[in-house]
Amino acid sequence: MTVVLGMFAVAGFSQVKWDVKFGMNFSNATKTKDVIGDTKALPGFNLGVGMDYGFSEKWSLQSGLMISSKGYKIKEQGEKFTCRPIYLDIPILAAYKFNISDNTKFVINAGPYLAIGLGGKSKEHWDGGEDWKVFDKEGNDWNRFDLGIQYGVGLEIGEHYLVNLTGQNGFITPYDFPDGYNGDKPKNMTFSIGVGYRF
């Protein structure tokens, strides 16, 4: 967090571009079959602010603060269960850009991300619809921090407009397992499509 805040402080005194973004997520959890059963993608949202610090016409450092809903759903024989944690995502990405027309650049980026759990609920959609807080010890008791890799492609159209396709794969299992457990451990996985406006 200190490194990220320091980067934003330096950016405040540098030649940097800022943007706002929003989009739709499709999230799931990997390797869940032996733990909680077959899961399916859960639609959600993402929104936040981004930063682009250009080292040259082709290379830049990208970061930001994004509020993002993740999770998964299970639907079997008419019964449905959803788990929707909300995270604050902080990506730190290296980006490479090249022109594909006079006013459009194609962008490829990749790098690590840190995620901090803000809230969210899991819910049974039958028999009264009982629900639990995801990051509460009396609820699902998920780990509040996640770390993983983010990668994506996008377009910069003119000076102001952005289109992005982004993927994330988490490295940390969201919840604890008993000592001695040697099976697969689920991790967060998210794909998103979004648009943005650069100032």
C-alpha positions in Angstrom: 0.0 0.0 0.0 2.9 2.4 0.8 4.4 1.8 -2.7 1.0 2.4 -4.4 0.4 5.6 -2.4 3.9 6.8 -3.1 3.4 6.1 -6.8 0.2 8.3 -6.8 2.1 11.0 -5.0 4.9 11.0 -7.6 2.3 11.0 -10.3 0.8 14.1 -8.9 4.0 16.0 -9.8 4.5 14.3 -13.2 3.1 14.3 -16.7 0.3 11.8 -16.1 -3.2 11.1 -17.5 -6.2 10.3 -15.4 -9.4 8.5 -16.4 -12.7 7.1 -15.1 -13.8 3.6 -16.0 -16.8 1.4 -15.6 -17.8 -2.0 -17.0 -19.3 -5.5 -16.5 -17.6 -8.4 -14.8 -18.0 -12.1 -15.3 -16.4 -13.8 -12.3 -16.0 -17.4 -11.1 -13.9 -19.5 -8.9 -11.3 -22.0 -10.2 -11.1 -25.7 -9.1 -14.3 -25.8 -7.1 -15.7 -29.2 -8.1 -14.3 -31.2 -5.2 -15.0 -28.4 -2.6 -18.3 -26.7 -3.3 -19.5 -28.3 -6.6 -19.7 -27.0 -10.1 -19.8 -23.2 -10.2 -20.9 -20.9 -12.9 -19.9 -17.3 -13.9 -21.6 -14.5 -12.0 -22.2 -11.2 -13.7 -21.2 -8.1 -11.8 -19.7 -4.6 -12.2 -16.5 -2.6 -11.9 -16.0 1.1 -11.6 -13.2 3.5 -10.5 -10.4 5.8 -11.5 -7.2 5.0 -13.5 -3.8 6.5 -14.0 -1.5 6.3 -17.0 2.1 7.5 -16.7 3.8 7.5 -20.1 7.6 6.8 -20.3 7.5 7.0 -24.1 5.0 7.0 -26.9 4.8 3.2 -26.6 5.4 2.3 -22.9 3.5 3.4 -19.8 2.8 2.4 -16.3 -0.9 2.0 -15.5 -2.6 1.8 -12.1 -5.8 2.8 -10.4 -8.4 2.1 -7.8 -11.3 0.0 -9.0 -14.4 -1.2 -7.0 -15.2 -4.7 -8.4 -17.8 -7.3 -7.7 -16.6 -10.9 -8.0 -17.7 -14.4 -6.9 -19.7 -17.2 -8.4 -23.1 -18.9 -8.5 -24.3 -22.5 -8.2 -27.5 -23.5 -9.8 -28.8 -27.1 -9.5 -32.3 -28.5 -9.9 -34.0 -25.1 -9.6 -32.0 -24.1 -6.5 -29.6 -21.2 -6.7 -26.8 -19.9 -4.5 -24.7 -16.8 -5.2 -21.6 -15.5 -3.5 -20.7 -11.9 -4.4 -17.7 -10.3 -2.6 -16.9 -6.7 -3.4 -13.2 -5.8 -3.6 -11.1 -2.7 -4.1 -8.6 -3.6 -6.8 -5.2 -1.9 -7.2 -3.5 -3.0 -10.4 0.1 -2.1 -11.3 0.5 -2.8 -15.0 3.1 -2.3 -17.7 1.4 -1.2 -20.9 2.6 -1.3 -24.5 0.8 0.8 -27.1 1.0 1.0 -30.9 -1.0 2.9 -33.6 -3.5 1.0 -35.7 -4.9 4.1 -37.3 -4.3 7.9 -37.2 -6.3 8.4 -33.9 -6.5 4.8 -32.4 -4.0 2.9 -30.4 -4.0 -0.8 -29.5 -2.9 -1.4 -25.9 -1.6 -4.6 -24.3 -1.0 -4.6 -20.5 -0.1 -7.0 -17.7 1.1 -7.0 -14.1 0.1 -7.8 -10.6 -2.9 -6.6 -8.7 -3.8 -6.3 -5.0 -7.4 -6.6 -3.9 -8.9 -5.6 -0.5 -12.3 -7.0 0.5 -14.8 -4.3 1.2 -18.0 -6.3 1.7 -20.5 -8.4 -0.1 -22.9 -11.3 0.7 -23.6 -14.9 -0.2 -27.2 -15.8 -0.5 -29.5 -18.9 -0.8 -32.3 -18.1 -3.2 -34.8 -20.6 -1.7 -36.5 -21.3 1.6 -36.6 -17.7 2.7 -33.3 -16.6 1.1 -30.9 -16.8 4.0 -27.7 -14.7 3.5 -24.3 -14.2 5.1 -21.7 -11.5 5.0 -18.7 -12.7 2.9 -15.8 -11.1 5.0 -17.4 -11.4 8.5 -16.3 -14.1 11.0 -19.9 -14.8 11.7 -20.5 -15.3 7.9 -18.3 -16.9 5.3 -15.1 -15.6 7.0 -13.3 -15.0 3.7 -9.7 -13.7 3.7 -9.9 -9.9 3.1 -6.8 -9.7 0.9 -6.2 -11.2 -2.6 -3.2 -11.0 -4.9 -3.0 -12.1 -8.5 -2.1 -11.3 -12.1 -4.1 -9.0 -14.3 -3.8 -8.8 -18.1 -5.7 -7.2 -20.9 -6.0 -5.6 -24.3 -7.8 -2.4 -25.2 -8.2 0.6 -27.5 -7.4 4.3 -26.9 -9.6 6.2 -29.3 -8.6 9.8 -29.9 -7.5 11.7 -26.8 -10.4 10.7 -24.4 -12.1 7.3 -25.1 -11.1 3.9 -23.8 -12.3 0.3 -24.4 -10.8 -2.5 -22.4 -11.0 -6.3 -22.1 -9.4 -7.5 -18.9 -8.7 -10.8 -17.1 -7.6 -11.6 -13.6 -6.4 -14.8 -11.9 -6.0 -14.8 -8.2 -3.1 -16.6 -6.4 -4.6 -16.7 -2.9 -7.5 -19.0 -1.8 -10.3 -16.8 -0.4 -10.9 -19.0 2.6 -9.0 -21.2 5.0 -8.8 -25.0 4.8 -8.1 -27.5 7.7 -4.5 -28.5 8.3 -3.6 -31.5 6.2 -6.0 -30.7 3.3 -4.3 -31.6 0.0 -7.1 -31.1 -2.5 -7.6 -28.3 -5.0 -8.1 -24.9 -3.5 -10.4 -22.4 -5.3 -9.2 -19.0 -6.4 -10.8 -15.9 -7.8 -11.1 -15.6 -11.6 -12.6 -12.6 -13.4 -13.1 -11.3 -16.9 -14.5 -7.9 -17.7 -15.3 -5.5 -20.5 -15.3 -1.8 -19.8 -15.2 1.7 -21.2 -13.6 4.8 -19.9 -13.0 8.5 -20.4 -9.6 10.1 -20.1 -9.2 13.7 -19.0 
